[in-house]
Amino acid sequence: MITVLVTGGAGYIGSHACKALKAAGYTPVTFDNLVTGWSDAVKFGPFEQGDLLDRARLDAVFAQHKPVAVMHFAALSQVGESMSQPGKYWRNNVMGSLNLIEAAVDAGCLDFVFSSTCATYGEQDNVVLDEDTPQKPINAYGASKQAIEEILEHFGTSHGLRSVIFRYFNVAGADEEAQVGEFHQPETHLVPLMLDAIDGKRDALTIFGTDYDTPDGTCIRDYVHVMDLVDAHVLGLKWLEDGKPSRVFNLGTGDGFSVRDVIQHSNSVTNREVPYTEGPRRAGDCTKLVSGSARAVTELGWDPRRSNLQQMIADAWRWHQSGHYEK
């Protein structure tokens, strides 16, 4: 079978990508340092522990497994932390990715699927973001992802590296069989925080900011089901296999939901009330981020059929009740 190196394959999105790759006939090799990932999430192919800042380790993994493509998810991704510790994000995300790209090129592995973010667009309210929207990141996380996109472009020119870049924002849900799911330490994502509060694992969910210029005062985000998201990544891999050129795709539904919308849907799906408190805004948070995906639908044939709040919360709740990873 064709081998694909999946960085961050022990994390939330990466582990789901490994499941999708195996189902599509590939052998996913997870490369992860387990700082934020979980060894229990590696279920669908070989595991190689290592850090992207360790070039010798990367070279050894490329030599051993000889992947034909890279699917790159590994990154630090906490917006608030990136505002207070930008150096950490430039060092880990950008320097680590540069190591990975150089190792891939040196190994002759020239197909690269990159997990970017709509945070590269920054604060651009009342528009549906598309691939031609100017990138104006307002935090180090988004800026680091934009820098990696630019590195990929330059290596495409110099070495023939071909890349598919996916920009998306809020990912939710879990695979329908609850084999893998979303679990971070510390947890910062809305849906698992909300489910923890429902389940009594935390006192209450905190709504950060209730004075945004939105109908109910809370931030609006575009939510995509994690299995729809990784389906797009497999389609992106096939795009490169077919010899098509480097391309950027946004992944979203074009519909935004506020924090209060998500809470209301959760109350309905779980039949439990979400306990919550209201707090101040977090630095670096945008008012509204909604990402269209017309290009992905028309060119890749992507179908985000699961990306509705009802199914995302239901699948996340099923995973939540099944138990979590432990270190």
C-alpha positions in Angstrom: 0.0 0.0 0.0 1.0 3.6 -0.5 2.6 5.2 2.6 1.8 8.7 3.8 3.6 10.4 6.6 1.1 12.1 8.9 2.7 14.6 11.3 0.5 15.2 14.4 -1.2 11.9 13.7 -1.7 11.3 17.4 -3.7 14.5 17.7 -7.4 15.2 17.2 -7.5 15.9 13.5 -4.4 13.9 12.6 -5.8 10.7 14.2 -9.0 11.1 12.2 -7.0 11.6 9.0 -5.1 8.4 9.7 -8.5 6.6 9.9 -9.6 8.1 6.7 -6.3 7.3 4.9 -6.5 3.6 6.0 -10.1 3.4 4.8 -8.9 4.8 1.4 -6.2 2.2 1.1 -3.1 4.1 2.3 -0.7 3.2 5.1 -0.6 6.3 7.4 2.7 6.6 9.4 2.2 8.8 12.4 5.0 11.2 13.4 4.3 12.9 16.7 6.2 14.1 19.8 3.2 13.4 22.1 3.4 16.8 23.7 -0.3 17.4 22.8 -1.1 14.1 21.1 -2.0 10.7 22.6 -0.4 7.3 21.9 -3.8 5.7 22.3 -5.0 7.6 19.3 -2.6 5.8 17.0 -4.7 3.0 15.8 -4.4 2.9 12.0 -0.8 2.5 11.1 2.8 2.6 12.4 3.9 5.1 15.0 7.2 7.0 15.0 7.8 9.3 18.0 9.9 12.4 17.2 9.9 16.1 17.0 9.9 18.3 13.9 12.8 20.3 15.2 14.9 17.1 15.1 16.1 16.9 11.5 18.1 13.7 12.0 15.0 11.9 13.3 12.9 13.1 10.4 15.6 11.9 7.9 15.6 8.5 9.5 11.8 8.2 9.3 11.7 9.2 5.6 14.5 6.7 4.9 12.7 3.9 6.7 9.2 4.3 5.5 9.7 6.0 2.1 6.4 7.9 2.1 5.2 9.2 -1.2 3.4 12.2 0.4 3.2 14.2 3.7 0.1 15.2 5.5 1.1 17.9 7.9 -1.1 18.6 11.0 1.5 19.0 13.7 1.4 22.6 15.3 0.8 24.6 18.4 -2.7 26.1 18.0 -3.8 28.1 21.0 -4.5 31.6 19.9 -4.3 33.2 23.4 -0.9 31.5 24.0 0.4 32.7 20.7 -0.4 36.3 21.7 1.6 36.0 24.9 4.4 33.7 23.6 4.8 34.4 19.9 8.4 33.1 19.8 7.2 29.6 20.8 4.9 29.6 17.8 7.4 30.8 15.3 10.0 28.3 16.6 7.7 25.3 16.8 5.4 25.9 13.9 7.6 27.6 11.3 11.0 26.2 12.1 9.6 22.7 12.6 7.7 22.9 9.3 10.8 24.1 7.4 12.7 21.1 8.8 9.9 18.8 7.6 9.7 20.4 4.1 13.5 20.2 3.6 13.5 16.6 4.8 10.7 15.7 2.4 12.4 17.4 -0.6 15.7 15.7 0.2 13.9 12.4 0.3 12.2 13.0 -3.0 8.8 13.2 -1.4 7.2 16.0 -3.3 3.5 15.8 -2.6 2.5 17.8 0.5 -0.9 18.3 2.1 -0.9 21.1 4.7 -3.4 21.9 7.4 -3.5 25.7 7.5 -6.2 27.9 9.1 -8.7 30.7 8.3 -6.9 32.6 11.1 -4.5 33.7 8.4 -7.3 36.1 7.2 -7.5 37.9 10.5 -10.4 40.2 11.4 -12.6 40.5 8.4 -16.2 40.7 9.5 -19.4 40.4 7.5 -17.8 38.6 4.6 -17.6 34.9 3.6 -13.9 34.3 3.3 -12.7 32.7 0.1 -9.2 31.8 -1.1 -8.6 35.2 -2.6 -9.5 37.1 0.6 -6.3 39.1 1.7 -4.5 37.4 4.5 -4.1 39.7 7.5 -3.4 37.5 10.6 -3.9 39.2 14.0 -2.1 36.6 16.1 1.1 34.6 16.0 -0.7 31.4 15.4 -2.3 32.7 12.1 0.9 34.4 11.1 3.0 31.2 11.6 0.6 29.3 9.3 0.7 32.0 6.7 4.5 31.8 6.8 4.4 28.1 6.2 2.2 28.6 3.2 4.8 31.0 1.8 7.6 28.5 2.4 5.7 25.8 0.5 5.2 28.2 -2.4 8.9 29.0 -2.5 9.9 25.3 -2.4 7.4 24.7 -5.2 9.3 27.1 -7.3 12.8 25.9 -6.4 12.3 22.1 -6.0 9.0 21.2 -7.6 7.2 20.5 -4.3 3.5 20.4 -5.0 1.1 21.3 -2.2 -2.5 21.4 -1.3 -3.3 23.9 1.5 -6.5 23.7 3.4 -7.7 26.7 5.4 -10.4 26.1 8.0 -11.3 27.2 11.5 -13.5 25.4 14.0 -13.5 21.6 13.7 -15.9 19.6 15.8 -17.3 16.1 16.2 -15.7 12.7 16.2 -15.7 9.6 14.0 -19.1 7.9 14.1 -17.6 4.7 15.6 -16.1 6.7 18.5 -12.6 5.1 17.9 -10.9 8.5 18.2 -12.1 11.9 19.3 -11.3 15.3 20.6 -9.3 15.6 23.8 -6.7 18.2 24.7 -4.8 19.1 27.8 -5.4 21.9 28.6 -8.7 21.9 26.8 -9.5 25.1 24.9 -12.1 24.1 22.3 -15.7 25.0 22.7 -17.5 21.7 22.1 -15.4 19.5 24.5 -15.4 22.3 27.1 -19.2 22.4 26.9 -19.5 18.6 27.2 -17.2 18.6 30.1 -19.4 21.2 31.8 -22.5 19.1 31.1 -20.8 16.0 32.5 -19.6 17.7 35.7 -15.9 17.5 34.7 -15.7 21.3 35.1 -17.9 23.6 37.1 -19.1 25.6 34.0 -18.3 26.7 30.5 -17.0 30.3 30.2 -18.3 32.4 27.4 -15.4 34.7 26.5 -16.9 38.0 25.4 -20.6 38.9 25.2 -20.2 42.4 23.7 -19.2 41.5 20.2 -21.1 43.1 17.3 -23.2 40.0 16.6 -26.9 39.3 17.1 -26.4 37.8 20.6 -23.0 39.4 21.5 -20.9 36.2 21.2 -18.3 35.3 18.6 -19.5 33.6 15.4 -17.6 30.7 13.8 -18.0 28.3 11.0 -18.0 24.7 12.2 -16.9 21.7 10.1 -17.2 18.0 11.1 -13.8 16.5 11.6 -14.6 13.5 9.3 -15.7 15.9 6.5 -12.5 17.8 7.0 -10.3 14.7 6.7 -12.2 13.5 3.7 -11.2 16.7 2.0 -7.5 16.0 2.9 -7.7 12.6 1.3 -9.2 14.2 -1.8 -6.4 16.7 -1.7 -3.9 13.9 -1.7 -5.6 12.3 -4.7 -5.5 15.7 -6.4 -1.7 15.7 -6.1 -1.5 12.0 -7.2 -3.3 12.9 -10.4 -0.5 15.4 -11.2 -2.5 18.5 -10.6 -0.8 21.8 -9.5 -0.5 23.3 -6.1 -3.8 24.7 -4.9 -5.4 26.4 -1.8 -8.8 25.4 -0.6 -11.0 26.8 2.1 -13.1 24.4 4.1 -16.3 25.6 5.6 -20.0 25.6 5.3 -20.5 29.3 4.7 -22.8 29.4 7.8 -21.8 30.9 11.1 -22.9 29.9 14.6 -22.4 31.9 17.7 -21.3 30.5 21.0 -24.9 30.8 22.3 -26.1 28.9 19.2 -23.8 26.0 20.0 -24.9 25.9 23.6 -28.6 25.8 22.5 -28.0 23.0 20.1 -26.1 21.1 22.8 -29.0 21.4 25.2 -31.2 19.8 22.6 -28.8 17.0 21.5 -27.8 15.9 25.0 -31.0 16.8 26.8 -28.9 18.5 29.4 -28.4 22.2 30.2 -25.0 23.6 29.7 -23.9 25.5 32.9 -22.0 28.6 31.9 -20.6 31.9 33.1 -19.7 35.0 31.2 -16.1 36.4 31.0 -14.2 39.0 29.2 -12.9 38.7 25.6 -9.7 36.8 24.9 -6.9 38.6 23.1 -6.6 37.7 19.5 -10.2 36.5 19.0 -12.1 37.7 15.9 -15.7 38.7 15.9 -16.8 36.5 13.0 -15.0 34.0 10.8 -17.1 32.2 8.2 -15.3 30.3 5.4 -16.9 29.3 2.1 -15.8 26.2 0.3 -17.2 26.6 -3.2 -13.7 25.7 -4.7 -13.4 22.5 -2.7 -16.9 21.4 -3.7 -16.5 22.1 -7.4 -12.8 21.1 -7.9 -12.3 18.4 -5.3 -15.9 17.1 -5.2 -16.0 17.6 -1.5 -19.3 17.0 0.3 -19.5 18.3 3.9 -22.6 16.2 4.6 -21.9 15.8 8.3 -21.2 19.5 9.0 -24.3 20.5 10.9 -24.3 21.3 14.6 -26.8 18.5 15.4 -24.5 15.7 14.1 -21.2 17.3 15.2 -22.4 17.6 18.8 -24.0 14.1 18.8 -20.9 12.5 17.5 -18.7 14.4 20.0 -21.1 13.5 22.8 -20.9 9.8 21.9 -17.1 9.9 22.0 -17.2 11.9 25.2 -19.2 9.2 26.9 -17.0 6.4 25.6 -14.0 7.5 27.6 -10.8 9.5 27.0 -7.1 8.9 26.4 -4.8 8.9 29.3 -1.1 9.6 29.5 
